[in-house]
Amino acid sequence: MPATTALPDAAYTALADGGFASSELTRGPWNHGHQHAGPPVALVCRAVEQVARGHGLTHIARLTANLLRPVPLDTLSVEVAQDYVGRNAGHFSARLLAQGKEVGRFTLLAQRELDVVLPAGMAGHPLPQAPRSPEASPAAQFPFAGRVTGYADLVETRLAGGDFWHGPCAVWFRMRHALVAGEAPSPWQRVAVAADSGNGISAVLDYERYTFVNSDLTINLLRPPEGEWICLDARTAWGPHGGGLAQSALYDAQGLVGHATQSLAVRQRES
């Protein structure tokens, strides 16, 4: 793609009928017609945030995405259900739809935020820090960046430790463009856009010879992230029968905010 071609303003544009038009910025690395899972997961998070906020539940403590099918580069819609809403926590479920099919099913836990004074000197506090700050981390690009417009154009990345596709790796992510046109992404949406990349940054297999796609993603957050930068400190382990697990510690500039996990399936590409 020529460098002079203007990029879209956002990953999605809200439509009058409640759907969302997907832009090229959502394109993933495995198939040019499919989206990277980060943006659609963030889109679902956005929808649940709006419903939960009406109950005074403003912290997304857990998001689990079951990715049923590849998400096409097409118009998407989100349906949200309230499974149970209590005084301090609410359980929500959601469906992501495209081309008349359900492509993802989600559950989310939202919590009420309160000011609680904690005792000093607790084990594990102050919270662990990322390997390097975003300011001290050099700019870096995904190995697939630049081939076509896609996810690598949606986010800015800086290398906090290790190296792309060479095992354990820590990378800072910052969104270059909005998730939905005309809106600033929430802290939880910023995490969701980045967290699905754990298997990508910590890969140990040759991308040209293997696929290692995740069919799920779970994010647990202990506090609201602060600022634009989110760091994934990721590592991938493989079992002997084609299964794998990617685990990421999640940080903002202040320290640990949570963890993310992905179940992986490794397959050899056809020559």
C-alpha positions as CSV (number, residue, x, y, z in Angstrom):
1,M,0.0,0.0,0.0
2,P,1.5,3.4,-0.9
3,A,2.7,5.4,2.1
4,T,0.7,8.4,0.8
5,T,-2.7,6.6,1.1
6,A,-4.7,8.0,4.0
7,L,-5.5,5.6,6.7
8,P,-9.1,5.4,8.2
9,D,-9.8,7.5,11.2
10,A,-11.0,4.6,13.3
11,A,-11.3,0.9,13.5
12,Y,-15.1,1.2,13.3
13,T,-17.8,3.6,12.3
14,A,-21.2,3.5,14.1
15,L,-24.1,3.1,11.7
16,A,-27.6,4.5,12.1
17,D,-29.1,0.9,12.5
18,G,-26.8,0.2,15.5
19,G,-24.2,-1.8,13.5
20,F,-20.6,-0.9,13.0
21,A,-18.7,-0.7,9.7
22,S,-15.3,-2.2,10.0
23,S,-12.3,-0.5,8.6
24,E,-9.0,-1.9,7.2
25,L,-7.3,-1.1,10.5
26,T,-9.0,-4.2,12.0
27,R,-7.4,-6.6,9.5
28,G,-5.4,-9.4,11.2
29,P,-2.2,-11.2,10.0
30,W,-3.6,-14.7,9.3
31,N,-6.1,-13.8,6.5
32,H,-6.6,-10.5,4.8
33,G,-10.4,-10.9,4.9
34,H,-10.5,-11.5,8.7
35,Q,-10.1,-9.1,11.6
36,H,-7.5,-9.3,14.4
37,A,-9.5,-10.3,17.5
38,G,-8.4,-7.3,19.5
39,P,-10.6,-4.6,17.9
40,P,-13.9,-6.7,17.9
41,V,-13.3,-7.8,21.5
42,A,-12.9,-4.1,22.4
43,L,-16.1,-3.3,20.6
44,V,-18.0,-5.8,22.7
45,C,-16.3,-4.4,25.8
46,R,-17.6,-1.0,24.8
47,A,-21.1,-2.2,24.5
48,V,-21.1,-3.9,27.9
49,E,-19.5,-0.8,29.6
50,Q,-22.4,1.3,28.4
51,V,-25.0,-1.1,29.9
52,A,-23.0,-1.7,33.2
53,R,-22.5,2.1,33.7
54,G,-26.3,2.5,34.0
55,H,-26.1,0.3,37.1
56,G,-23.1,2.2,38.6
57,L,-20.7,-0.6,37.7
58,T,-17.8,1.1,36.1
59,H,-14.9,-1.4,36.4
60,I,-14.6,-4.3,33.9
61,A,-12.9,-6.9,36.1
62,R,-13.1,-9.8,33.7
63,L,-13.8,-10.3,30.0
64,T,-13.9,-13.8,28.4
65,A,-14.2,-14.0,24.7
66,N,-15.1,-17.3,22.9
67,L,-14.1,-16.7,19.3
68,L,-16.5,-19.0,17.4
69,R,-15.5,-18.1,13.9
70,P,-13.1,-15.7,12.2
71,V,-14.5,-12.2,12.3
72,P,-14.9,-11.0,8.7
73,L,-13.9,-7.5,7.6
74,D,-17.5,-6.5,7.4
75,T,-20.3,-4.9,9.3
76,L,-20.6,-6.1,12.9
77,S,-23.4,-5.9,15.6
78,V,-23.3,-6.5,19.3
79,E,-26.1,-7.9,21.5
80,V,-25.8,-7.5,25.3
81,A,-27.7,-9.4,28.0
82,Q,-27.8,-8.8,31.7
83,D,-27.4,-12.2,33.4
84,Y,-27.4,-10.9,36.9
85,V,-26.9,-7.4,38.4
86,G,-26.3,-6.9,42.1
87,R,-25.3,-4.1,44.3
88,N,-21.5,-4.5,43.8
89,A,-21.1,-6.7,40.7
90,G,-22.9,-7.5,37.5
91,H,-22.6,-10.5,35.2
92,F,-23.2,-9.7,31.5
93,S,-23.1,-11.8,28.3
94,A,-22.8,-10.6,24.7
95,R,-22.9,-11.9,21.2
96,L,-20.9,-10.6,18.3
97,L,-22.7,-11.0,14.9
98,A,-21.5,-10.6,11.3
99,Q,-23.0,-11.7,8.0
100,G,-26.0,-13.2,9.8
101,K,-23.8,-15.4,12.0
102,E,-22.7,-15.4,15.6
103,V,-18.9,-15.1,15.4
104,G,-18.2,-14.5,19.1
105,R,-19.8,-15.1,22.5
106,F,-18.6,-13.2,25.6
107,T,-19.1,-13.0,29.3
108,L,-18.0,-10.0,31.4
109,L,-17.9,-9.1,35.1
110,A,-18.4,-5.5,36.0
111,Q,-17.8,-4.1,39.5
112,R,-18.7,-1.0,41.5
113,E,-15.6,1.1,42.2
114,L,-15.1,2.2,45.8
115,D,-12.4,4.0,47.7
116,V,-10.9,1.5,50.1
117,V,-7.9,2.2,52.3
118,L,-5.5,-0.7,52.3
119,P,-2.8,-1.4,55.0
120,A,0.8,-0.5,54.1
121,G,3.4,-3.2,53.6
122,M,1.2,-5.9,52.0
123,A,3.0,-8.7,50.1
124,G,3.2,-7.9,46.4
125,H,2.9,-4.2,46.9
126,P,3.9,-1.8,45.5
127,L,2.7,-3.5,42.3
128,P,5.3,-5.0,39.9
129,Q,6.4,-2.8,37.1
130,A,6.8,-3.5,33.3
131,P,10.4,-4.4,32.3
132,R,10.9,-0.9,30.9
133,S,8.8,2.3,30.7
134,P,7.3,3.3,27.4
135,E,9.7,6.3,27.2
136,A,12.7,4.0,27.7
137,S,11.5,1.4,25.1
138,P,12.5,1.7,21.5
139,A,10.0,1.8,18.7
140,A,9.3,-1.6,17.1
141,Q,7.0,-3.1,14.5
142,F,5.2,-6.4,14.0
143,P,7.1,-8.5,11.5
144,F,3.9,-8.5,9.3
145,A,3.6,-4.7,9.4
146,G,3.6,-2.8,6.1
147,R,2.3,-5.6,3.8
148,V,-1.3,-4.4,3.8
149,T,-3.2,-1.9,6.0
150,G,-4.2,-3.6,9.2
151,Y,-3.9,-4.0,13.0
152,A,-0.2,-3.0,12.9
153,D,-1.4,0.4,11.7
154,L,-4.0,0.7,14.4
155,V,-1.5,0.5,17.2
156,E,2.0,2.0,18.0
157,T,4.4,-0.5,19.6
158,R,7.5,-0.2,21.6
159,L,9.8,-3.0,22.7
160,A,10.1,-3.3,26.5
161,G,12.0,-6.6,26.5
162,G,12.9,-9.6,24.3
163,D,12.1,-9.5,20.6
164,F,9.1,-10.1,18.4
165,W,8.6,-13.8,17.5
166,H,11.6,-15.0,19.5
167,G,10.0,-16.3,22.7
168,P,9.1,-14.3,25.8
169,C,8.6,-10.7,24.8
170,A,7.3,-7.5,26.4
171,V,5.7,-4.8,24.2
172,W,4.0,-1.5,24.9
173,F,0.9,-0.7,22.8
174,R,-0.8,2.6,22.2
175,M,-3.7,3.1,19.9
176,R,-3.0,5.5,16.9
177,H,-6.6,5.7,15.9
178,A,-10.0,5.6,17.7
179,L,-11.8,2.4,18.2
180,V,-15.2,3.9,17.1
181,A,-15.1,7.1,15.1
182,G,-15.6,10.2,17.1
183,E,-15.0,8.6,20.5
184,A,-12.0,8.3,22.8
185,P,-11.4,4.6,23.7
186,S,-11.9,3.7,27.4
187,P,-9.0,2.2,29.4
188,W,-10.6,-1.2,29.2
189,Q,-11.0,-0.9,25.5
190,R,-7.3,-0.1,25.1
191,V,-6.5,-3.2,27.1
192,A,-8.8,-5.4,24.9
193,V,-7.2,-4.1,21.7
194,A,-3.8,-5.1,22.9
195,A,-4.4,-8.2,25.0
196,D,-5.1,-10.5,22.1
197,S,-1.6,-10.0,20.8
198,G,0.2,-12.1,23.5
199,N,0.5,-15.1,21.2
200,G,1.8,-12.9,18.4
201,I,4.5,-11.1,20.2
202,S,5.8,-14.2,22.1
203,A,5.7,-16.6,19.2
204,V,8.5,-19.2,18.9
205,L,7.3,-20.8,15.6
206,D,7.9,-19.6,12.0
207,Y,4.9,-17.5,11.0
208,E,5.4,-18.5,7.4
209,R,5.2,-22.2,8.2
210,Y,2.7,-22.4,11.0
211,T,-0.5,-20.8,12.3
212,F,-1.0,-20.5,16.1
213,V,-4.5,-19.0,16.3
214,N,-6.4,-18.5,19.6
215,S,-10.0,-19.5,19.9
216,D,-10.5,-17.6,23.2
217,L,-9.2,-14.8,25.3
218,T,-9.6,-14.1,29.0
219,I,-8.6,-10.7,30.6
220,N,-8.6,-10.2,34.3
221,L,-8.0,-6.7,35.6
222,L,-7.4,-5.8,39.3
223,R,-7.8,-2.0,38.7
224,P,-8.6,0.5,36.0
225,P,-5.6,1.1,33.7
226,E,-4.3,4.6,33.5
227,G,-2.9,6.4,30.4
228,E,-2.7,5.5,26.8
229,W,0.1,2.9,27.0
230,I,-0.6,-0.8,27.8
231,C,2.3,-3.3,28.1
232,L,2.0,-7.0,27.5
233,D,4.8,-9.2,29.0
234,A,4.0,-12.4,27.2
235,R,5.2,-16.0,26.9
236,T,3.9,-19.0,24.9
237,A,4.2,-22.7,25.9
238,W,3.3,-25.6,23.6
239,G,2.0,-29.1,24.4
240,P,2.9,-32.2,22.3
241,H,-0.5,-32.5,20.5
242,G,-1.0,-29.2,18.8
243,G,-2.3,-27.2,21.9
244,G,-0.7,-24.2,23.5
245,L,-1.1,-21.4,26.0
246,A,-0.1,-17.8,25.8
247,Q,0.0,-15.9,29.1
248,S,0.5,-12.1,29.4
249,A,1.1,-9.9,32.4
250,L,-0.6,-6.5,31.7
251,Y,0.9,-3.2,32.8
252,D,0.3,0.5,32.6
253,A,2.9,3.1,33.4
254,Q,2.0,2.7,37.1
255,G,2.5,-1.0,37.3
256,L,0.6,-4.3,37.0
257,V,-3.1,-4.1,36.0
258,G,-3.9,-7.7,35.3
259,H,-3.3,-10.8,33.2
260,A,-4.6,-12.3,29.9
261,T,-4.6,-15.9,28.7
262,Q,-5.2,-17.5,25.2
263,S,-5.8,-21.1,24.3
264,L,-3.9,-21.8,21.1
265,A,-4.0,-24.4,18.3
266,V,-0.8,-24.8,16.2
267,R,-1.3,-26.0,12.6
268,Q,1.3,-26.4,9.8
269,R,0.5,-24.2,6.8
270,E,-0.1,-25.9,3.5
271,S,2.8,-25.4,1.1
